[in-house]
Amino acid sequence: MAPEGEPSLLSIFKPPWRILRHESGNYRILDAADRTLCWIYVKGSRTMDQMLLEDEEAQILAKAIARLSRPQLTDCKEQAGSFRQRLKGPASREHRAPERATVSASSRAPR
């Protein structure tokens, strides 16, 4: 929330916000008056810059930002947690040890 007397982000950038894919491959978030709210830069195929997002990550971030203009989304912590979980995706699961099912001797079928 904006402090008392200061305009909120939604009063400056009128909803709905939408995502525009630029010819460069980057994403731009626009408000209802076609003003740019932000740019999200994507890692190109020829760059090794680790600070830039992969295309899928940039898409998820752009969608999350555009959804912030919707009044029904009031619980930011829940949305942020959901976003972090989607960004982690399958890559974070690779680093965990695989779960193995243990079968006790009593649950095995007789031969």
N, CA, C and O atoms as a DFTB+ gen file, in Angstrom:
444 C
 N C O
     1  1       0.833      -1.181       0.000
     2  2       0.000       0.000       0.000
     3  2       0.877       1.243       0.000
     4  3       1.960       1.274       0.584
     5  1       0.367       2.267      -0.678
     6  2       1.093       3.526      -0.722
     7  2       0.875       4.288       0.584
     8  3      -0.216       4.244       1.154
     9  1       1.914       4.991       1.062
    10  2       1.747       5.803       2.269
    11  2       0.676       6.877       2.053
    12  3       0.365       7.243       0.919
    13  1       0.129       7.365       3.145
    14  2      -0.932       8.384       3.109
    15  2      -0.499       9.576       2.264
    16  3       0.593      10.112       2.451
    17  1      -1.352       9.986       1.338
    18  2      -1.072      11.153       0.514
    19  2      -0.297      10.863      -0.768
    20  3      -0.242      11.715      -1.654
    21  1       0.295       9.691      -0.884
    22  2       1.028       9.345      -2.100
    23  2       0.133       8.516      -3.020
    24  3      -0.645       7.687      -2.549
    25  1       0.242       8.737      -4.322
    26  2      -0.592       7.966      -5.243
    27  2      -0.139       6.507      -5.295
    28  3       1.046       6.207      -5.154
    29  1      -1.094       5.612      -5.498
    30  2      -0.752       4.194      -5.612
    31  2      -0.347       3.887      -7.044
    32  3      -0.600       4.671      -7.959
    33  1       0.276       2.753      -7.222
    34  2       0.706       2.328      -8.549
    35  2      -0.488       2.195      -9.492
    36  3      -0.391       2.527     -10.673
    37  1      -1.613       1.707      -8.967
    38  2      -2.811       1.529      -9.804
    39  2      -3.460       2.857     -10.171
    40  3      -4.176       2.931     -11.170
    41  1      -3.225       3.905      -9.389
    42  2      -3.786       5.205      -9.760
    43  2      -2.911       5.895     -10.809
    44  3      -3.401       6.739     -11.560
    45  1      -1.644       5.552     -10.868
    46  2      -0.746       6.138     -11.869
    47  2      -0.843       5.364     -13.185
    48  3      -1.007       5.958     -14.251
    49  1      -0.741       4.041     -13.103
    50  2      -0.822       3.175     -14.276
    51  2      -2.184       2.495     -14.261
    52  3      -2.398       1.531     -13.525
    53  1      -3.103       3.001     -15.077
    54  2      -4.483       2.530     -15.057
    55  2      -4.601       1.100     -15.571
    56  3      -4.032       0.754     -16.606
    57  1      -5.354       0.262     -14.830
    58  2      -5.608      -1.109     -15.285
    59  2      -6.564      -1.100     -16.472
    60  3      -7.257      -0.103     -16.678
    61  1      -6.624      -2.134     -17.234
    62  2      -5.859      -3.377     -17.115
    63  2      -4.473      -3.219     -17.735
    64  3      -4.283      -2.463     -18.687
    65  1      -3.519      -3.943     -17.178
    66  2      -2.174      -3.970     -17.737
    67  2      -2.091      -5.148     -18.686
    68  3      -2.690      -6.197     -18.450
    69  1      -1.351      -4.965     -19.747
    70  2      -1.222      -6.057     -20.713
    71  2       0.238      -6.244     -21.112
    72  3       1.075      -5.358     -20.937
    73  1       0.506      -7.408     -21.644
    74  2       1.870      -7.789     -22.024
    75  2       2.022      -7.641     -23.527
    76  3       1.169      -8.083     -24.296
    77  1       3.107      -7.020     -23.932
    78  2       3.419      -6.874     -25.352
    79  2       4.793      -7.489     -25.592
    80  3       5.751      -7.153     -24.896
    81  1       4.894      -8.368     -26.548
    82  2       6.188      -8.972     -26.898
    83  2       6.832      -8.115     -27.966
    84  3       6.287      -7.965     -29.059
    85  1       7.978      -7.557     -27.660
    86  2       8.699      -6.691     -28.585
    87  2       9.407      -7.542     -29.631
    88  3       9.661      -8.724     -29.398
    89  1       9.727      -6.953     -30.783
    90  2      10.420      -7.703     -31.842
    91  2      11.792      -8.205     -31.403
    92  3      12.329      -9.137     -32.002
    93  1      12.365      -7.597     -30.361
    94  2      13.657      -8.041     -29.827
    95  2      13.524      -9.307     -28.995
    96  3      14.523      -9.939     -28.654
    97  1      12.263      -9.686     -28.661
    98  2      12.038     -10.854     -27.822
    99  2      11.787     -10.498     -26.369
   100  3      11.391     -11.356     -25.581
   101  1      12.015      -9.239     -26.004
   102  2      11.775      -8.788     -24.638
   103  2      10.288      -8.509     -24.435
   104  3       9.534      -8.370     -25.399
   105  1       9.879      -8.428     -23.173
   106  2       8.481      -8.182     -22.845
   107  2       8.318      -6.775     -22.286
   108  3       9.193      -6.256     -21.593
   109  1       7.175      -6.173     -22.606
   110  2       6.855      -4.843     -22.116
   111  2       5.459      -4.898     -21.514
   112  3       4.542      -5.450     -22.122
   113  1       5.291      -4.330     -20.322
   114  2       3.996      -4.265     -19.667
   115  2       3.442      -2.860     -19.890
   116  3       4.092      -1.870     -19.553
   117  1       2.232      -2.779     -20.463
   118  2       1.592      -1.503     -20.768
   119  2       0.329      -1.340     -19.939
   120  3      -0.340      -2.318     -19.604
   121  1       0.009      -0.088     -19.612
   122  2      -1.250       0.164     -18.911
   123  2      -2.345       0.470     -19.937
   124  3      -2.113       0.384     -21.143
   125  1      -3.541       0.829     -19.452
   126  2      -4.683       1.071     -20.329
   127  2      -4.454       2.254     -21.276
   128  3      -5.051       2.312     -22.350
   129  1      -3.592       3.192     -20.882
   130  2      -3.295       4.362     -21.717
   131  2      -2.062       4.138     -22.591
   132  3      -1.509       5.098     -23.127
   133  1      -1.628       2.898     -22.740
   134  2      -0.440       2.522     -23.533
   135  2       0.853       3.127     -23.010
   136  3       1.791       3.352     -23.775
   137  1       0.906       3.390     -21.710
   138  2       2.165       3.837     -21.105
   139  2       2.927       2.612     -20.622
   140  3       2.332       1.661     -20.115
   141  1       4.237       2.639     -20.781
   142  2       5.072       1.510     -20.372
   143  2       5.251       1.513     -18.863
   144  3       5.736       2.479     -18.275
   145  1       4.845       0.404     -18.253
   146  2       5.036       0.206     -16.815
   147  2       6.443      -0.326     -16.570
   148  3       7.155       0.171     -15.697
   149  1       6.846      -1.344     -17.347
   150  2       8.191      -1.890     -17.202
   151  2       8.559      -2.743     -18.414
   152  3       7.706      -3.132     -19.212
   153  1       9.834      -3.013     -18.520
   154  2      10.385      -3.933     -19.521
   155  2      10.944      -5.137     -18.783
   156  3      11.470      -5.007     -17.678
   157  1      10.830      -6.302     -19.393
   158  2      11.440      -7.512     -18.852
   159  2      12.352      -8.048     -19.949
   160  3      11.896      -8.423     -21.029
   161  1      13.637      -8.076     -19.654
   162  2      14.624      -8.469     -20.651
   163  2      14.888      -9.967     -20.599
   164  3      14.991     -10.568     -19.530
   165  1      14.994     -10.546     -21.785
   166  2      15.161     -11.984     -21.949
   167  2      16.579     -12.275     -22.415
   168  3      17.166     -11.529     -23.198
   169  1      17.109     -13.375     -21.914
   170  2      18.428     -13.823     -22.341
   171  2      18.338     -14.228     -23.808
   172  3      17.508     -15.063     -24.167
   173  1      19.164     -13.659     -24.640
   174  2      19.180     -14.007     -26.055
   175  2      19.891     -15.325     -26.278
   176  3      20.540     -15.849     -25.373
   177  1      19.771     -15.857     -27.473
   178  2      20.395     -17.149     -27.772
   179  2      21.925     -17.045     -27.826
   180  3      22.623     -18.046     -27.664
   181  1      22.443     -15.830     -28.054
   182  2      23.893     -15.681     -28.174
   183  2      24.557     -15.096     -26.942
   184  3      25.768     -14.872     -26.951
   185  1      23.815     -14.847     -25.901
   186  2      24.405     -14.235     -24.709
   187  2      24.619     -15.259     -23.607
   188  3      23.869     -16.227     -23.485
   189  1      25.623     -15.037     -22.829
   190  2      25.916     -15.917     -21.694
   191  2      25.659     -15.176     -20.381
   192  3      26.097     -15.621     -19.320
   193  1      24.952     -14.052     -20.451
   194  2      24.683     -13.251     -19.265
   195  2      23.750     -14.004     -18.319
   196  3      22.591     -14.254     -18.651
   197  1      24.254     -14.361     -17.153
   198  2      23.487     -15.131     -16.189
   199  2      22.440     -14.285     -15.459
   200  3      21.569     -14.830     -14.780
   201  1      22.518     -12.966     -15.592
   202  2      21.582     -12.093     -14.890
   203  2      20.245     -11.963     -15.632
   204  3      19.257     -11.533     -15.039
   205  1      20.201     -12.323     -16.898
   206  2      18.965     -12.217     -17.658
   207  2      18.131     -13.485     -17.522
   208  3      18.659     -14.565     -17.255
   209  1      16.833     -13.340     -17.708
   210  2      15.907     -14.458     -17.560
   211  2      15.791     -15.271     -18.841
   212  3      15.935     -14.744     -19.944
   213  1      15.530     -16.556     -18.678
   214  2      15.166     -17.389     -19.822
   215  2      13.792     -16.926     -20.280
   216  3      13.084     -16.254     -19.530
   217  1      13.405     -17.278     -21.508
   218  2      12.139     -16.824     -22.061
   219  2      10.953     -17.269     -21.207
   220  3      10.046     -16.476     -20.959
   221  1      10.945     -18.510     -20.759
   222  2       9.830     -19.017     -19.958
   223  2       9.721     -18.269     -18.625
   224  3       8.619     -17.951     -18.180
   225  1      10.863     -17.990     -17.992
   226  2      10.867     -17.250     -16.733
   227  2      10.344     -15.828     -16.939
   228  3       9.584     -15.313     -16.119
   229  1      10.758     -15.201     -18.041
   230  2      10.309     -13.840     -18.339
   231  2       8.806     -13.800     -18.580
   232  3       8.131     -12.862     -18.157
   233  1       8.283     -14.815     -19.260
   234  2       6.837     -14.897     -19.491
   235  2       6.072     -15.003     -18.183
   236  3       5.069     -14.315     -17.992
   237  1       6.533     -15.851     -17.289
   238  2       5.877     -16.029     -15.988
   239  2       5.898     -14.715     -15.209
   240  3       4.891     -14.328     -14.615
   241  1       7.034     -14.034     -15.211
   242  2       7.150     -12.763     -14.500
   243  2       6.230     -11.713     -15.110
   244  3       5.559     -10.984     -14.380
   245  1       6.187     -11.625     -16.426
   246  2       5.327     -10.653     -17.100
   247  2       3.857     -10.896     -16.759
   248  3       3.112      -9.952     -16.496
   249  1       3.446     -12.157     -16.764
   250  2       2.052     -12.485     -16.420
   251  2       1.745     -12.129     -14.974
   252  3       0.660     -11.632     -14.673
   253  1       2.695     -12.378     -14.077
   254  2       2.494     -12.058     -12.662
   255  2       2.358     -10.555     -12.459
   256  3       1.519     -10.113     -11.675
   257  1       3.158      -9.776     -13.143
   258  2       3.080      -8.318     -13.028
   259  2       1.756      -7.813     -13.593
   260  3       1.104      -6.968     -12.980
   261  1       1.353      -8.324     -14.755
   262  2       0.092      -7.885     -15.364
   263  2      -1.100      -8.217     -14.473
   264  3      -2.070      -7.461     -14.430
   265  1      -1.033      -9.340     -13.763
   266  2      -2.132      -9.729     -12.861
   267  2      -2.252      -8.804     -11.657
   268  3      -3.319      -8.734     -11.047
   269  1      -1.188      -8.095     -11.302
   270  2      -1.234      -7.192     -10.155
   271  2      -2.225      -6.048     -10.358
   272  3      -2.635      -5.416      -9.385
   273  1      -2.611      -5.772     -11.587
   274  2      -3.565      -4.696     -11.854
   275  2      -4.996      -5.124     -11.562
   276  3      -5.900      -4.288     -11.546
   277  1      -5.212      -6.415     -11.330
   278  2      -6.557      -6.908     -11.037
   279  2      -6.876      -6.693      -9.562
   280  3      -6.090      -7.080      -8.698
   281  1      -8.017      -6.082      -9.267
   282  2      -8.339      -5.767      -7.868
   283  2      -8.566      -6.988      -6.986
   284  3      -8.385      -6.894      -5.773
   285  1      -8.954      -8.126      -7.546
   286  2      -9.233      -9.302      -6.716
   287  2      -7.964      -9.932      -6.157
   288  3      -8.047     -10.767      -5.256
   289  1      -6.802      -9.561      -6.659
   290  2      -5.547     -10.122      -6.153
   291  2      -5.024      -9.226      -5.027
   292  3      -4.270      -8.284      -5.271
   293  1      -5.421      -9.521      -3.834
   294  2      -5.015      -8.681      -2.718
   295  2      -3.940      -9.314      -1.862
   296  3      -3.221      -8.606      -1.157
   297  1      -3.813     -10.632      -1.906
   298  2      -2.835     -11.299      -1.068
   299  2      -1.515     -11.451      -1.839
   300  3      -1.295     -12.447      -2.527
   301  1      -0.655     -10.452      -1.709
   302  2       0.604     -10.438      -2.459
   303  2       1.548     -11.549      -2.018
   304  3       2.278     -12.097      -2.844
   305  1       1.549     -11.896      -0.722
   306  2       2.457     -12.938      -0.244
   307  2       2.129     -14.276      -0.890
   308  3       3.033     -15.018      -1.273
   309  1       0.849     -14.588      -1.012
   310  2       0.444     -15.847      -1.633
   311  2       0.845     -15.869      -3.101
   312  3       1.316     -16.890      -3.601
   313  1       0.660     -14.741      -3.800
   314  2       1.021     -14.668      -5.202
   315  2       2.539     -14.780      -5.384
   316  3       3.009     -15.450      -6.304
   317  1       3.299     -14.127      -4.509
   318  2       4.758     -14.175      -4.606
   319  2       5.259     -15.596      -4.366
   320  3       6.159     -16.062      -5.064
   321  1       4.685     -16.282      -3.390
   322  2       5.083     -17.665      -3.124
   323  2       4.784     -18.565      -4.300
   324  3       5.595     -19.420      -4.655
   325  1       3.624     -18.377      -4.907
   326  2       3.232     -19.161      -6.066
   327  2       4.187     -18.886      -7.230
   328  3       4.585     -19.804      -7.947
   329  1       4.549     -17.621      -7.406
   330  2       5.463     -17.247      -8.481
   331  2       6.840     -17.872      -8.272
   332  3       7.435     -18.403      -9.210
   333  1       7.347     -17.806      -7.033
   334  2       8.661     -18.398      -6.750
   335  2       8.655     -19.890      -7.017
   336  3       9.628     -20.432      -7.541
   337  1       7.574     -20.553      -6.663
   338  2       7.480     -21.997      -6.861
   339  2       7.509     -22.339      -8.352
   340  3       8.170     -23.295      -8.758
   341  1       6.786     -21.554      -9.175
   342  2       6.770     -21.811     -10.619
   343  2       8.128     -21.536     -11.241
   344  3       8.540     -22.240     -12.164
   345  1       8.835     -20.511     -10.742
   346  2      10.159     -20.213     -11.287
   347  2      11.148     -21.328     -10.988
   348  3      12.013     -21.631     -11.811
   349  1      11.026     -21.941      -9.813
   350  2      11.937     -23.023      -9.461
   351  2      11.750     -24.192     -10.403
   352  3      12.725     -24.762     -10.893
   353  1      10.514     -24.548     -10.658
   354  2      10.165     -25.584     -11.622
   355  2      10.967     -26.864     -11.485
   356  3      11.447     -27.185     -10.398
   357  1      11.114     -27.597     -12.584
   358  2      11.784     -28.890     -12.569
   359  2      13.268     -28.813     -12.227
   360  3      13.832     -29.785     -11.724
   361  1      13.911     -27.672     -12.491
   362  2      15.350     -27.569     -12.244
   363  2      15.678     -27.768     -10.772
   364  3      16.684     -28.394     -10.438
   365  1      14.826     -27.232      -9.878
   366  2      15.119     -27.366      -8.455
   367  2      14.869     -28.790      -7.968
   368  3      15.471     -29.229      -6.988
   369  1      13.990     -29.502      -8.643
   370  2      13.706     -30.871      -8.240
   371  2      14.836     -31.822      -8.643
   372  3      15.000     -32.880      -8.035
   373  1      15.604     -31.456      -9.650
   374  2      16.701     -32.317     -10.109
   375  2      17.770     -32.480      -9.040
   376  3      18.424     -33.519      -8.958
   377  1      17.944     -31.454      -8.226
   378  2      19.023     -31.466      -7.250
   379  2      18.682     -32.254      -5.992
   380  3      19.562     -32.559      -5.187
   381  1      17.432     -32.577      -5.827
   382  2      17.039     -33.371      -4.667
   383  2      17.292     -34.843      -4.934
   384  3      17.250     -35.307      -6.074
   385  1      17.552     -35.560      -3.864
   386  2      17.728     -37.007      -4.006
   387  2      16.370     -37.622      -4.345
   388  3      15.353     -37.218      -3.782
   389  1      16.344     -38.577      -5.242
   390  2      15.062     -39.181      -5.604
   391  2      14.454     -39.908      -4.409
   392  3      15.144     -40.558      -3.624
   393  1      13.137     -39.773      -4.305
   394  2      12.450     -40.447      -3.216
   395  2      12.268     -41.913      -3.586
   396  3      11.848     -42.242      -4.695
   397  1      12.587     -42.773      -2.653
   398  2      12.459     -44.205      -2.900
   399  2      11.385     -44.777      -2.003
   400  3      11.326     -44.497      -0.805
   401  1      10.551     -45.574      -2.606
   402  2       9.498     -46.217      -1.824
   403  2      10.111     -47.402      -1.103
   404  3      10.850     -48.192      -1.691
   405  1       9.801     -47.513       0.157
   406  2      10.293     -48.658       0.917
   407  2       9.167     -49.670       1.052
   408  3       8.031     -49.316       1.367
   409  1       9.486     -50.892       0.817
   410  2       8.495     -51.954       0.903
   411  2       8.899     -52.860       2.055
   412  3      10.002     -53.407       2.084
   413  1       7.993     -53.004       2.990
   414  2       8.308     -53.872       4.118
   415  2       8.074     -55.325       3.718
   416  3       7.343     -55.614       2.770
   417  1       8.694     -56.213       4.441
   418  2       8.588     -57.648       4.136
   419  2       7.135     -58.135       4.265
   420  3       6.720     -59.034       3.532
   421  1       6.376     -57.560       5.172
   422  2       5.000     -58.015       5.386
   423  2       4.065     -57.566       4.275
   424  3       3.019     -58.183       4.073
   425  1       4.418     -56.488       3.536
   426  2       3.520     -56.005       2.477
   427  2       3.811     -56.641       1.123
   428  3       3.070     -56.411       0.167
   429  1       4.856     -57.423       1.021
   430  2       5.171     -58.080      -0.262
   431  2       4.200     -59.224      -0.516
   432  3       3.762     -59.924       0.397
   433  1       3.886     -59.381      -1.784
   434  2       2.965     -60.458      -2.151
   435  2       3.707     -61.790      -2.085
   436  3       4.883     -61.851      -2.441
   437  1       3.043     -62.861      -1.635
   438  2       3.705     -64.176      -1.598
   439  2       3.919     -64.711      -3.004
   440  3       3.122     -64.454      -3.906
   441  1       4.991     -65.451      -3.178
   442  2       5.296     -66.015      -4.512
   443  2       4.699     -67.354      -4.693
   444  3       4.858     -67.964      -5.750
